[in-house]
Amino acid sequence: MIAIVFSLLIPGIGHVFMGRFGRALIWLGGALAIGLIFREAPEQRELLYAMQGALAVFAAIDISLLIRSEGRTGRR
């Protein structure tokens, strides 16, 4: 549950918490890329927040699916 909350706060941090560093880099890189793209467009701040929020939700879904699949296979 902690990993899911971490991913909602900052995409990828929940993956780091679970030891999935490759996926963490992908999620963090996506968040940074979105921030860099919209850095030059402050008038589109609402779109930036919406995209960052969606990315955080997808990262949380991804880590929850990983936790669920690892629980079934016994991998930790």
N, C-alpha and C positions, 0 to 999 in steps of 0.2 A: 504494500500500500504506500509506503514511503517513496518508492521509486516512481510511482504514478504521480504523486503530488509534486515531486521534484521535476518531472517532465512537464507538468502543467505550468510550473513557474518559469523554467528555462528549458526549452527543448534540448534533449540530449543528456541532461544531468542525471536523470533517472537511469539512463543506460550506463553511464559511468558508475553509478552506485551499484548496478548489477554486474559490473565487470565486462560490459559489451562495448569496448572502446571504439571499434570500427563503426558501429551504428551511431555511437555518440558523436563521432566526428561528422558523420553525414547530417544528423539533425542540427548540431551546432553550426555547421557550415551553411546549412539552409537558412537558419535564423540570421546569421551574419550577412549572407548574400541579400536577403530581403531588406535588411537594414541599410546596406550599402546602396542598393538600387534606389531606395526611397529617400536617401540622405539629401539628394539634390532637389527633392520635390516636397517641401514642407506643407504645401497646400493640400497634399493628398495623405495627410496624417491618419485620417479615418481608415483609409484603405490599408495603410501600413499596419495599424493595430488589428484590423480584421484578418490580414494574412498571417501575422505573428500569432494571433489567437488560434487560428485554424491549424497552423503548424504545431503549436503546443498540444492541441487536442489530438492530432494525429500521432504525435510522439508518445503521448500518454496511452493511446490505444495500442500502439506498437509494443510498448513495454509491457502492457497488461497481457497481450497475446503471447509475448515471449515468456512471461512468468507462468502463464497457464500451460503452455506447451512444455516448458521445462519441468513443471510439476507432474505432468503425465509421463514423461520419459525418465524422470528421476535425475536429470542432469542439474547440477547446481554450480 
